[in-house]
């Protein structure tokens, strides 16, 4: 005889007690595109973190030192890294092209004889660090601005909203370029503290600042909706202090919006960093990023296109993975919001 499950059965109660975040995680795990994108991001991140291992133990090269007079062993013979051009007169020199061999310039060399693969991994470390850090800082600032503006309303909301409108009116790349030119030329001074012009903190802060309005607006709209909800009205009627309402009722309900914004902001930050570095006002030499490597390959686009194509493909892959992951997180957290609304 089979016993039917009742509401008091452990499996049913466990299923019913599953929190909204656990429900969202289950939905996200079932999203194949999001999981593949997450795996791609993890693979790229781990590969970039292992850049010193590749440079020192596999390629045995210094990606930050010019090596125009160097040679590389291919098929048992020494081959010059800088080789005569393929034109009829063989005038000028071009770096060696891709060898597709892990230990011998697999993606070729740049105009200074440096291993493109090693620089690609080292550049990825800086590009990803700036992108993730700028996105995190942007979301934190946007959350504070959006929550304060949306919950306080009145004059506070008007002032903060007009400030965001002014920032929004300036094209984002023009705004970032203007700030970068100033900071690159003289660094950044904040009271007694001075940040050198080649410090990665400068592009992180600039990129985070220019994208604050884009993240603050949806947060503000969500908070304004929550402010009129029954549970917030009830809490106010019971005399609960405003800061407790914000921390215990508003912020948990805004977290989903912030989580969904995170991949999008990271993708935008990565593209902004690459653009600034390509213009020589982002990451400064001798450090590298995917944007600076594309700039290095600009003059070799017809002879050794892989110098510029490789970092360009890396940016495309990471941005595409972040967008697909963001779509999956949005779908998962839509389920979460629905469950919370029914609860």
C-alpha positions in Angstrom: 0.0 0.0 0.0 1.4 3.4 -1.0 1.2 6.3 1.4 0.5 9.6 -0.2 2.6 12.6 0.7 0.9 15.1 3.0 1.9 18.7 3.5 3.7 17.6 6.7 5.9 15.2 4.7 9.6 16.2 4.9 10.1 16.3 1.1 7.1 18.6 0.6 8.0 20.9 3.5 11.5 21.1 2.3 10.3 22.0 -1.2 8.0 24.6 0.2 10.6 26.1 2.5 13.1 26.6 -0.3 14.1 30.3 -0.2 13.8 32.6 -3.2 17.6 32.6 -3.8 17.7 28.8 -3.8 14.8 28.8 -6.2 16.6 31.3 -8.4 19.8 29.2 -8.2 18.0 26.1 -9.4 16.5 28.0 -12.4 19.9 29.4 -13.2 21.6 26.0 -13.1 19.0 24.7 -15.6 19.8 27.6 -18.0 22.4 26.0 -20.3 23.5 29.2 -21.9 24.2 30.8 -18.5 26.1 27.8 -17.3 28.2 27.7 -20.5 28.9 31.4 -20.2 29.9 31.0 -16.5 32.3 28.2 -17.5 33.8 30.4 -20.3 34.2 33.3 -17.8 35.8 31.0 -15.3 38.2 29.6 -17.9 39.3 33.0 -19.2 39.8 34.3 -15.6 41.8 31.2 -14.5 43.9 31.4 -17.7 44.7 35.1 -17.1 45.6 34.4 -13.4 48.0 31.8 -14.7 49.8 34.3 -16.9 53.1 34.2 -14.9 53.1 30.4 -15.0 52.8 30.5 -18.8 55.4 33.3 -19.3 58.0 31.9 -16.9 57.6 28.1 -17.1 56.1 27.5 -20.6 57.2 30.2 -22.9 60.2 31.4 -20.9 59.8 35.0 -22.0 59.3 38.4 -20.5 56.2 40.0 -22.1 57.2 43.5 -21.0 60.8 43.6 -22.4 61.6 44.3 -26.0 63.1 41.3 -27.8 63.7 42.5 -31.4 67.0 40.8 -31.6 65.8 37.5 -30.1 65.4 34.1 -31.7 63.1 31.2 -31.1 63.6 27.4 -31.7 61.3 26.0 -34.4 61.8 22.6 -35.9 65.2 22.3 -34.5 66.6 25.6 -35.9 66.8 29.1 -34.6 64.5 31.5 -36.2 64.7 35.3 -35.8 61.7 36.9 -34.1 61.9 39.9 -36.4 62.0 38.8 -40.0 62.3 40.6 -43.4 59.0 41.8 -44.9 57.4 39.8 -47.7 57.5 42.7 -50.2 59.6 42.2 -53.3 62.5 44.3 -52.0 62.3 42.7 -48.5 62.5 46.1 -46.9 61.8 46.5 -43.2 61.2 43.9 -40.6 58.0 42.2 -39.4 57.5 40.2 -36.2 57.1 36.4 -36.5 53.6 35.3 -37.1 51.6 32.7 -35.1 53.4 29.3 -34.7 50.5 27.7 -32.9 53.0 26.0 -30.6 52.4 26.6 -26.9 56.0 27.2 -26.0 57.1 29.2 -29.0 55.1 32.3 -29.8 51.7 30.6 -30.5 50.1 33.9 -31.5 53.2 35.4 -32.9 55.1 38.5 -31.7 54.3 42.3 -31.7 56.4 45.0 -33.2 58.8 44.9 -30.2 59.3 41.1 -30.4 57.2 40.4 -27.4 55.1 37.2 -27.1 51.5 38.1 -27.9 50.0 35.2 -26.0 51.8 36.1 -22.8 50.8 39.7 -23.2 47.2 38.6 -23.9 47.1 36.8 -20.6 48.7 39.6 -18.6 46.5 42.1 -20.3 43.5 40.1 -19.5 44.4 40.3 -15.8 44.3 44.1 -15.9 41.2 44.3 -18.1 39.2 41.9 -16.0 40.4 43.4 -12.8 39.3 46.9 -13.9 36.0 45.7 -15.3 34.9 43.7 -12.3 36.1 46.3 -9.8 34.5 49.2 -11.7 31.2 47.3 -12.0 31.2 46.5 -8.3 32.0 50.2 -7.3 29.4 51.5 -9.8 26.7 49.2 -8.4 27.5 50.2 -4.8 27.4 53.9 -5.6 24.3 53.5 -7.8 22.5 51.5 -5.0 23.2 54.2 -2.5 22.0 57.0 -4.8 19.0 55.1 -6.1 17.8 54.0 -2.7 18.2 57.4 -1.1 16.5 59.2 -4.0 13.7 56.7 -4.4 12.9 56.4 -0.7 13.4 60.0 0.5 11.6 61.6 -2.5 10.9 65.3 -2.5 13.9 67.7 -2.6 16.5 64.9 -2.1 15.1 63.0 -5.1 14.9 66.1 -7.2 18.6 67.1 -6.5 20.0 63.6 -7.0 17.9 63.0 -10.1 19.0 66.3 -11.7 22.6 65.4 -11.0 22.1 62.0 -12.7 20.4 63.7 -15.6 23.4 66.0 -16.1 25.8 63.1 -16.1 23.4 61.2 -18.4 23.4 64.1 -20.9 27.1 63.8 -21.6 28.1 60.9 -23.9 29.6 58.3 -21.7 32.8 57.9 -23.7 33.3 61.6 -24.1 32.8 61.9 -20.3 35.3 59.1 -19.6 37.9 60.4 -22.1 37.7 63.9 -20.6 38.2 62.6 -17.0 41.0 60.3 -18.2 43.0 63.0 -20.0 43.0 65.1 -16.8 44.0 62.3 -14.5 46.6 60.8 -16.8 48.4 64.1 -17.2 48.6 64.9 -13.4 47.3 62.0 -11.4 44.5 62.2 -8.9 44.6 64.1 -5.6 42.0 63.4 -3.0 42.8 65.5 0.1 46.2 64.4 1.5 46.2 61.3 -0.8 47.7 61.3 -4.3 47.1 58.5 -6.8 49.7 58.2 -9.5 48.6 58.4 -13.2 49.6 54.8 -13.9 47.6 53.4 -11.0 44.7 51.1 -12.0 42.5 52.8 -9.4 42.1 55.8 -11.8 40.4 53.9 -14.7 38.4 51.9 -12.1 37.0 55.1 -10.5 36.4 56.9 -13.8 34.5 54.0 -15.4 32.5 53.4 -12.3 31.5 57.1 -12.1 30.4 57.5 -15.7 28.1 54.5 -15.5 26.4 55.3 -12.1 23.4 57.0 -13.8 22.7 53.9 -15.9 22.5 51.7 -12.8 21.0 54.2 -10.4 17.8 54.9 -12.5 16.4 51.3 -12.4 17.3 51.1 -8.7 15.4 54.3 -8.0 12.4 53.2 -9.9 12.3 49.9 -8.0 12.6 51.7 -4.7 9.8 54.1 -5.5 7.5 51.1 -6.3 8.5 49.4 -3.0 7.9 52.6 -1.1 4.3 52.5 -2.0 3.9 48.8 -1.1 1.7 47.6 1.7 4.5 46.2 3.9 6.5 49.4 3.8 3.3 51.4 4.6 2.6 49.1 7.5 6.1 49.4 8.8 5.8 53.2 8.7 2.5 53.1 10.5 4.1 51.0 13.2 6.7 53.7 13.7 9.7 51.7 12.4 12.6 54.0 11.8 13.4 54.8 8.1 16.9 53.3 8.2 15.5 50.0 9.4 12.9 50.0 6.7 15.6 50.6 4.1 17.9 47.9 5.5 15.3 45.2 6.2 12.6 45.8 3.7 13.9 47.9 0.8 17.5 46.6 0.3 16.6 42.9 0.2 14.0 43.6 -2.5 16.4 45.6 -4.5 19.2 43.1 -4.4 17.8 41.1 -7.3 17.9 44.2 -9.5 21.5 44.8 -8.5 22.5 41.2 -9.2 21.0 41.4 -12.7 22.8 44.7 -13.4 26.2 43.3 -12.4 27.0 41.3 -15.6 25.8 44.2 -17.8 27.9 46.8 -15.9 30.9 44.5 -16.1 30.5 44.1 -19.9 30.2 47.9 -20.3 33.2 48.5 -18.0 35.3 46.1 -20.0 34.5 47.8 -23.3 35.1 51.3 -21.8 38.4 50.2 -20.4 39.5 48.8 -23.7 38.5 52.0 -25.5 40.4 54.2 -23.0 43.5 52.0 -23.1 43.4 51.9 -26.9 43.5 55.7 -26.8 46.5 55.6 -24.4 44.5 57.1 -21.5 43.6 54.0 -19.7 46.2 51.4 -18.6 49.6 52.9 -18.9 52.9 51.3 -20.0 54.6 49.1 -19.1 51.4 47.5 -17.9 49.2 45.9 -20.6 45.5 45.4 -21.2 43.5 44.1 -24.1 43.0 47.7 -25.3 46.7 48.5 -25.3 47.5 45.3 -27.2 45.0 46.2 -29.9 46.7 49.5 -30.1 50.1 47.7 -30.5 48.7 45.7 -33.3 47.2 48.6 -35.2 50.2 49.1 -37.4 50.5 45.4 -38.0 46.9 44.8 -39.1 47.8 43.9 -42.7 51.0 41.9 -42.0 50.4 40.3 -38.5 46.7 40.8 -37.8 46.7 38.3 -34.9 48.3 40.9 -32.7 45.1 43.0 -32.8 42.6 40.2 -33.5 43.5 38.0 -30.5 42.6 40.6 -27.8 39.6 41.7 -29.9 38.2 38.2 -29.9 38.9 37.9 -26.1 36.8 41.1 -25.5 34.0 39.8 -27.7 33.9 36.4 -26.0 33.9 37.8 -22.5 31.3 40.5 -23.3 29.0 37.9 -25.0 29.4 35.5 -22.1 28.5 38.3 -19.6 25.4 39.2 -21.6 24.2 35.6 -21.8 24.9 35.1 -18.1 23.0 38.3 -17.4 20.0 37.1 -19.3 20.0 33.8 -17.4 20.2 35.7 -14.1 17.4 37.9 -15.1 15.2 34.9 -15.9 16.1 33.2 -12.7 15.4 36.3 -10.6 12.1 36.9 -12.3 11.0 33.6 -10.9 12.3 34.7 -7.5 10.3 38.0 -7.7 7.2 36.0 -8.7 7.6 33.6 -5.7 8.1 36.5 -3.3 5.1 38.3 -4.7 2.9 35.1 -4.2 4.3 34.7 -0.7 
